[in-house]
Amino acid sequence: MGKTEWALTVPSTLSPEDLWNRIKDFHSLMWANVPVEKVGEISGTTVGAERIVAGGPHETLREFDDEARRFVYTIDGFGGKNDVFEIICPPFTTDYKGVVQILPAEEGSTGCRISWSASWKNVKLEGDEVYDRVNSVLAGATQAAAALN
């Protein structure tokens, strides 16, 4: 199984709670300027919430912990055709799981730390190809969250 993780310290005045409140709604990626289509009637902070991201991956919220500022989601299929996401994960990966968590900054730093990790089974690509592609997306999304000031 492949795995990647991206984490950074946000050098801002935002507390972990403030940043969490801006990104915790699973039905919104406005902070990353990415369109999301809500699927169904479940709230974006309720396990089972579903979304289609930028016309591509169909994702489901699997765990949500408001106190720990953490959620887990899976990619369960594709809602449409989007070249960016076709390049990144399917059809050459399965069992994709992402974990997002907002943590206090490391001791001696201000702001907070965003941790976004992903794991998957690599079914077609060789070597680091999937890692590089997924890492690129996670880096971009994490940096967009870090820019929230």
C-alpha positions in Angstrom: 0.0 0.0 0.0 1.3 3.4 -0.9 1.3 6.2 1.6 2.1 9.9 1.6 1.9 12.6 4.2 2.2 16.4 4.1 2.3 18.6 7.1 3.4 22.2 7.8 3.3 24.8 10.5 1.1 27.7 9.7 2.9 30.9 10.7 -0.2 32.9 11.5 -2.2 34.3 14.3 -5.0 31.8 13.7 -5.6 29.4 16.5 -6.1 25.7 15.7 -9.8 26.2 16.5 -10.1 29.2 14.1 -8.5 27.3 11.3 -10.5 24.2 12.0 -13.8 26.2 11.9 -12.8 27.4 8.4 -12.1 24.0 6.9 -14.2 21.4 8.8 -17.3 21.5 6.6 -16.8 18.5 4.3 -19.1 20.1 1.7 -16.9 23.2 1.2 -13.5 23.6 -0.2 -14.0 27.3 -0.7 -10.8 27.9 1.3 -8.9 26.1 -1.5 -10.9 27.7 -4.3 -12.1 24.2 -5.4 -15.7 23.6 -6.4 -17.6 20.9 -4.5 -21.0 19.3 -5.3 -22.9 18.2 -2.2 -24.4 14.8 -2.5 -27.4 14.0 -0.4 -28.9 15.9 2.6 -26.4 15.0 5.3 -24.5 17.9 7.0 -20.9 18.4 6.1 -19.8 17.6 9.6 -21.8 14.3 9.9 -20.2 10.9 9.1 -21.6 9.7 5.9 -21.6 13.1 4.2 -20.7 12.8 0.5 -19.2 15.2 -2.1 -17.9 15.3 -5.6 -14.8 17.4 -5.9 -14.3 19.5 -9.0 -16.3 17.1 -11.1 -14.0 14.3 -10.2 -13.7 12.1 -7.1 -16.8 11.1 -5.2 -15.7 11.3 -1.5 -17.3 10.2 1.7 -16.7 11.5 5.2 -15.9 8.4 7.3 -14.9 9.9 10.7 -15.4 13.4 12.2 -14.0 14.5 15.5 -14.7 18.1 16.3 -12.8 18.0 19.6 -9.6 16.5 18.0 -10.1 18.8 14.9 -9.8 15.7 12.6 -11.7 14.1 9.8 -11.2 11.0 7.6 -12.6 10.5 4.1 -12.4 8.0 1.3 -12.6 8.3 -2.5 -15.3 5.9 -3.5 -15.6 6.6 -7.2 -15.7 9.3 -9.8 -18.7 11.6 -10.5 -17.4 13.0 -13.7 -14.4 13.6 -15.9 -11.7 15.9 -14.6 -8.2 15.7 -16.1 -6.5 16.8 -12.8 -8.0 14.0 -10.8 -7.8 11.4 -13.6 -4.0 12.0 -13.5 -3.8 11.9 -9.7 -5.5 8.7 -8.4 -7.9 6.4 -10.3 -8.0 4.2 -12.1 -4.6 3.1 -10.8 -5.3 3.3 -7.1 -7.9 1.8 -4.8 -8.8 2.1 -1.2 -7.8 5.8 -1.0 -8.2 7.2 2.5 -7.3 10.8 3.5 -6.9 12.2 7.0 -6.9 15.9 7.8 -6.1 17.2 11.3 -5.4 20.7 12.7 -2.9 20.7 15.6 -1.2 23.3 17.7 2.1 24.5 16.4 5.2 22.9 17.7 6.6 24.3 20.9 8.2 27.7 20.3 6.1 28.4 17.2 2.9 30.4 16.8 -0.1 29.5 14.8 -1.0 25.9 14.1 0.0 22.8 12.1 -2.1 21.2 9.4 -1.6 17.5 8.8 -3.0 16.0 5.7 -2.1 12.4 4.9 -3.3 9.8 2.4 -3.0 6.1 1.9 -4.0 3.9 -1.0 -3.3 0.7 -2.8 -1.2 1.1 -6.0 -2.6 -1.2 -8.6 -0.9 0.0 -11.8 1.8 2.6 -11.6 5.4 1.9 -10.8 7.7 3.3 -8.1 7.0 6.8 -6.9 4.5 7.9 -9.6 1.4 7.7 -7.4 3.2 9.2 -4.4 4.4 12.2 -6.5 0.9 12.8 -7.9 -1.0 12.5 -4.6 1.7 14.5 -2.7 1.4 17.3 -5.2 -2.4 17.6 -4.5 -2.0 17.4 -0.8 0.7 20.0 -0.8 -1.4 22.4 -2.8 -4.5 21.9 -0.6 -2.5 22.2 2.6 -0.8 25.4 1.4 -4.2 26.8 0.5 -5.4 26.1 4.1 -2.2 27.7 5.4 -2.9 30.9 3.5 -6.1 31.5 5.5 -5.2 34.5 7.6 
